[in-house]
């Protein structure tokens, strides 16, 4: 199963975008500070110099005991990824 989404930088001159990854056994947690949420790690996307806000397409691919996160910066097409093993 995979879930995708698009994120946009907050400012036009950002040098990187930090994506923090959390997991929860609760099917719909409200906040990452909820007791059911656990911080897994982060993916840092380096961004090219730009005068406009940039878009980053993020895909989370769920397996039996693992999670793969891919982030693709739309201007350069560069892909950043991280892998989380739940065993």
Backbone as ProteinMPNN parsed JSONL, in Angstrom:
{"seq_chain_A": "XXXXXXXXXXXXXXXXXXXXXXXXXXXXXXXXXXXXXXXXXXXXXXXXXXXXXXXXXXXXXXXXXXXXXXXXXXXXXXXXXXXXXXX", "coords_chain_A": {"N_chain_A": [[0.853, -1.173, 0.0], [0.49, 2.271, -0.72], [0.852, 5.753, -0.002], [0.475, 9.009, -1.158], [1.5, 12.458, -1.354], [1.641, 16.043, -1.773], [3.934, 18.491, -0.829], [4.677, 21.878, 0.017], [7.189, 24.372, 0.071], [7.707, 26.648, 2.821], [8.87, 29.141, 2.595], [10.284, 31.093, -0.103], [13.047, 30.979, -0.361], [14.095, 28.716, 0.874], [16.513, 26.32, 1.933], [16.351, 23.667, 2.507], [13.995, 20.99, 3.168], [12.417, 19.597, 5.885], [11.137, 16.526, 6.727], [9.371, 15.046, 9.129], [8.818, 11.832, 10.424], [6.248, 9.935, 11.782], [4.701, 7.267, 13.658], [1.752, 5.4, 14.507], [-0.395, 3.291, 16.41], [-2.983, 3.916, 16.639], [-5.7, 4.439, 14.518], [-6.436, 7.004, 13.692], [-4.829, 9.334, 14.832], [-4.772, 12.512, 16.517], [-2.801, 14.433, 17.112], [0.792, 14.596, 16.877], [1.885, 14.508, 19.329], [0.311, 12.893, 20.834], [-0.124, 10.082, 23.043], [-0.106, 7.661, 21.684], [1.517, 8.022, 19.5], [4.671, 7.672, 17.878], [7.924, 8.819, 17.276], [9.709, 8.215, 14.356], [11.799, 8.997, 12.661], [13.541, 11.099, 10.273], [13.378, 12.697, 7.035], [15.477, 14.532, 5.052], [15.205, 16.924, 2.64], [17.15, 18.34, 0.271], [17.117, 21.511, -1.217], [17.057, 23.28, -4.346], [18.391, 26.558, -5.165], [15.949, 29.018, -5.318], [13.513, 31.363, -6.536], [10.912, 31.14, -6.079], [8.32, 29.406, -4.245], [8.854, 25.956, -3.624], [7.864, 22.659, -4.739], [7.443, 19.471, -3.263], [7.093, 16.123, -3.81], [5.823, 13.524, -1.945], [6.024, 10.121, -1.129], [4.801, 7.43, 0.686], [5.468, 4.15, 1.312], [4.037, 1.282, 2.395], [4.865, -1.733, 3.992], [4.786, -5.12, 5.262], [6.351, -5.124, 7.693], [7.749, -2.806, 7.44], [8.557, 0.561, 6.355], [8.861, 2.669, 3.644], [10.04, 5.769, 2.659], [9.807, 8.167, 0.205], [10.924, 11.16, -1.214], [10.491, 13.531, -3.659], [11.969, 16.186, -5.201], [10.499, 18.626, -7.106], [11.572, 20.431, -9.038], [14.26, 19.718, -9.712], [14.033, 16.991, -9.823], [15.336, 15.289, -8.173], [15.574, 12.544, -5.948], [14.978, 11.687, -2.6], [15.347, 9.334, -0.007], [14.209, 7.211, 2.678], [14.277, 4.514, 5.005], [12.399, 2.539, 7.152], [12.469, 0.061, 9.545], [10.398, -2.057, 11.288], [10.928, -4.205, 12.909]], "CA_chain_A": [[0.0, 0.0, 0.0], [1.257, 3.51, -0.78], [0.128, 7.006, 0.171], [1.264, 10.1, -1.726], [1.035, 13.815, -1.099], [2.544, 17.105, -2.21], [4.254, 19.497, 0.181], [5.219, 23.101, -0.571], [8.045, 25.082, 1.018], [7.08, 27.771, 3.517], [9.475, 30.361, 2.055], [10.851, 30.912, -1.439], [14.498, 30.806, -0.321], [14.455, 27.604, 1.76], [17.585, 25.469, 1.413], [15.981, 22.268, 2.724], [12.685, 20.705, 3.753], [12.519, 18.515, 6.854], [9.914, 15.734, 6.861], [9.434, 14.179, 10.305], [7.963, 10.669, 10.227], [5.696, 9.384, 13.014], [3.835, 6.091, 13.512], [0.787, 5.236, 15.588], [-1.325, 2.17, 16.293], [-4.3, 4.548, 16.549], [-5.961, 4.674, 13.097], [-6.58, 8.432, 13.374], [-4.353, 10.199, 15.919], [-5.021, 13.924, 16.241], [-1.543, 15.169, 17.201], [1.965, 13.728, 17.028], [2.206, 14.453, 20.759], [-0.551, 11.889, 21.47], [0.622, 8.954, 23.608], [-0.024, 6.555, 20.726], [2.447, 8.367, 18.417], [6.099, 7.431, 18.101], [8.791, 9.43, 16.269], [10.55, 7.218, 13.697], [12.994, 9.606, 12.082], [13.282, 12.222, 9.378], [13.94, 12.743, 5.693], [15.854, 15.905, 4.741], [15.229, 17.146, 1.197], [17.933, 19.52, -0.1], [16.383, 22.241, -2.244], [17.868, 24.197, -5.152], [18.1, 27.967, -4.97], [14.764, 29.358, -6.105], [12.834, 32.608, -6.177], [9.526, 30.803, -5.772], [8.149, 28.264, -3.344], [9.054, 24.705, -4.353], [6.99, 21.529, -4.421], [8.088, 18.182, -3.011], [6.129, 15.021, -3.817], [6.219, 12.523, -0.951], [5.314, 8.843, -1.218], [5.081, 6.485, 1.766], [5.137, 2.802, 0.862], [3.906, 0.462, 3.591], [4.99, -3.174, 3.85], [4.39, -5.863, 6.466], [7.078, -4.656, 8.876], [8.646, -1.727, 7.051], [8.022, 1.753, 5.719], [9.813, 3.352, 2.77], [9.596, 7.128, 2.382], [10.508, 8.789, -0.916], [10.567, 12.559, -1.428], [11.039, 13.966, -4.945], [11.932, 17.633, -5.397], [9.915, 18.705, -8.447], [12.36, 21.217, -9.984], [15.426, 18.954, -10.177], [13.698, 15.575, -9.951], [16.164, 14.5, -7.257], [14.782, 11.752, -5.005], [15.569, 11.376, -1.3], [14.554, 8.247, 0.569], [14.563, 6.664, 3.981], [13.681, 3.198, 5.215], [12.168, 2.264, 8.562], [12.18, -1.354, 9.791], [9.69, -2.134, 12.565], [11.286, -5.417, 13.662]], "C_chain_A": [[0.891, 1.225, 0.0], [0.324, 4.704, -0.62], [1.032, 8.115, -0.345], [0.656, 11.439, -1.367], [2.062, 14.816, -1.581], [2.697, 18.114, -1.079], [4.896, 20.684, -0.521], [6.053, 23.801, 0.492], [7.297, 26.268, 1.621], [7.562, 29.094, 2.923], [10.087, 30.059, 0.688], [12.351, 30.628, -1.412], [14.944, 29.688, 0.626], [15.549, 26.757, 1.126], [17.289, 23.986, 1.614], [14.578, 22.179, 3.314], [12.852, 19.485, 4.646], [11.166, 17.83, 6.975], [10.09, 14.799, 8.047], [8.406, 13.069, 10.142], [7.558, 10.103, 11.587], [4.845, 8.167, 12.687], [2.906, 6.033, 14.715], [-0.049, 3.996, 15.341], [-2.762, 2.679, 16.226], [-4.566, 4.855, 15.067], [-6.124, 6.151, 12.724], [-6.137, 9.304, 14.547], [-4.552, 11.661, 15.526], [-3.718, 14.722, 16.188], [-0.381, 14.191, 17.338], [2.419, 13.641, 18.479], [1.298, 13.487, 21.517], [0.299, 10.722, 21.96], [0.81, 7.814, 22.618], [0.998, 6.804, 19.615], [3.898, 8.167, 18.832], [6.887, 8.041, 16.949], [9.701, 8.359, 15.683], [11.858, 7.8, 13.191], [12.601, 10.723, 11.142], [13.9, 11.978, 8.011], [14.225, 14.215, 5.422], [15.98, 16.021, 3.225], [15.998, 18.438, 0.942], [17.236, 20.191, -1.271], [17.319, 23.14, -3.047], [17.497, 25.639, -4.826], [16.931, 28.338, -5.873], [14.153, 30.659, -5.617], [11.371, 32.365, -5.845], [9.489, 29.641, -4.783], [8.214, 26.987, -4.173], [8.114, 23.618, -3.863], [7.823, 20.269, -4.238], [6.985, 17.128, -2.945], [6.643, 13.919, -2.901], [5.361, 11.28, -1.128], [5.763, 7.973, -0.052], [4.568, 5.127, 1.327], [5.18, 1.888, 2.077], [4.034, -1.01, 3.235], [4.532, -3.836, 5.134], [5.033, -5.277, 7.723], [7.996, -3.488, 8.554], [7.892, -0.581, 6.39], [9.14, 2.374, 4.901], [9.233, 4.727, 2.477], [10.456, 7.686, 1.26], [9.997, 10.215, -1.069], [11.264, 13.029, -2.697], [10.852, 15.469, -5.086], [11.555, 17.872, -6.856], [10.745, 19.485, -9.465], [13.51, 20.406, -10.575], [15.108, 17.491, -10.432], [14.504, 14.684, -9.022], [15.279, 13.825, -6.211], [15.599, 11.48, -3.746], [14.713, 10.28, -0.686], [15.083, 7.842, 1.934], [13.747, 5.402, 4.187], [13.564, 2.978, 6.708], [11.749, 0.81, 8.712], [11.574, -1.467, 11.185], [9.995, -3.398, 13.357], [12.327, -5.119, 14.704]], "O_chain_A": [[1.938, 1.229, 0.647], [-0.832, 4.673, -1.042], [2.216, 8.161, -0.012], [-0.543, 11.547, -1.109], [3.228, 14.471, -1.775], [1.719, 18.533, -0.458], [5.577, 20.521, -1.533], [5.684, 23.827, 1.666], [6.378, 26.817, 1.013], [6.789, 30.039, 2.765], [10.371, 28.904, 0.368], [12.874, 30.074, -2.379], [16.068, 29.722, 1.128], [15.521, 26.502, -0.078], [17.904, 23.138, 0.966], [14.05, 23.139, 3.874], [13.371, 18.457, 4.21], [10.164, 18.474, 7.288], [10.879, 13.857, 7.978], [7.262, 13.325, 9.767], [8.407, 9.828, 12.435], [4.328, 8.042, 11.577], [3.22, 6.541, 15.791], [-0.378, 3.68, 14.198], [-3.659, 1.951, 15.802], [-3.724, 5.479, 14.422], [-5.966, 6.51, 11.557], [-6.969, 9.945, 15.189], [-4.507, 12.006, 14.346], [-3.548, 15.583, 15.325], [-0.551, 13.087, 17.855], [3.245, 12.795, 18.822], [1.487, 13.279, 22.715], [1.327, 10.407, 21.361], [1.791, 7.075, 22.706], [1.313, 5.884, 18.86], [4.295, 8.448, 19.963], [6.566, 7.812, 15.782], [10.395, 7.665, 16.426], [12.906, 7.161, 13.285], [11.483, 11.235, 11.194], [14.813, 11.168, 7.853], [13.334, 15.055, 5.543], [16.766, 15.306, 2.603], [15.556, 19.513, 1.347], [16.812, 19.521, -2.212], [18.266, 23.701, -2.496], [16.426, 25.909, -4.281], [16.928, 28.007, -7.058], [14.26, 31.012, -4.442], [10.672, 33.268, -5.386], [10.5, 28.987, -4.526], [7.695, 26.937, -5.288], [7.633, 23.65, -2.73], [8.785, 20.033, -4.969], [6.064, 17.225, -2.134], [7.765, 13.439, -3.063], [4.14, 11.363, -1.259], [6.96, 7.797, 0.175], [3.39, 4.966, 1.011], [6.223, 1.733, 2.713], [3.396, -1.487, 2.296], [3.952, -3.181, 6.001], [4.344, -4.972, 8.696], [8.924, -3.206, 9.31], [6.758, -0.73, 5.933], [10.242, 2.583, 5.407], [8.07, 4.845, 2.092], [11.684, 7.681, 1.347], [8.789, 10.455, -1.057], [12.487, 12.938, -2.806], [9.726, 15.968, -5.092], [12.23, 17.368, -7.754], [10.629, 19.221, -10.662], [13.714, 20.402, -11.788], [15.825, 16.819, -11.173], [14.377, 13.461, -9.07], [14.363, 14.436, -5.662], [16.765, 11.093, -3.821], [13.49, 10.293, -0.827], [16.236, 8.094, 2.287], [12.667, 5.241, 3.619], [14.519, 3.204, 7.45], [10.787, 0.37, 8.082], [12.176, -1.017, 12.159], [9.366, -3.635, 14.388], [12.748, -6.019, 15.431]]}, "name": "protein", "num_of_chains": 1, "seq": "XXXXXXXXXXXXXXXXXXXXXXXXXXXXXXXXXXXXXXXXXXXXXXXXXXXXXXXXXXXXXXXXXXXXXXXXXXXXXXXXXXXXXXX"}
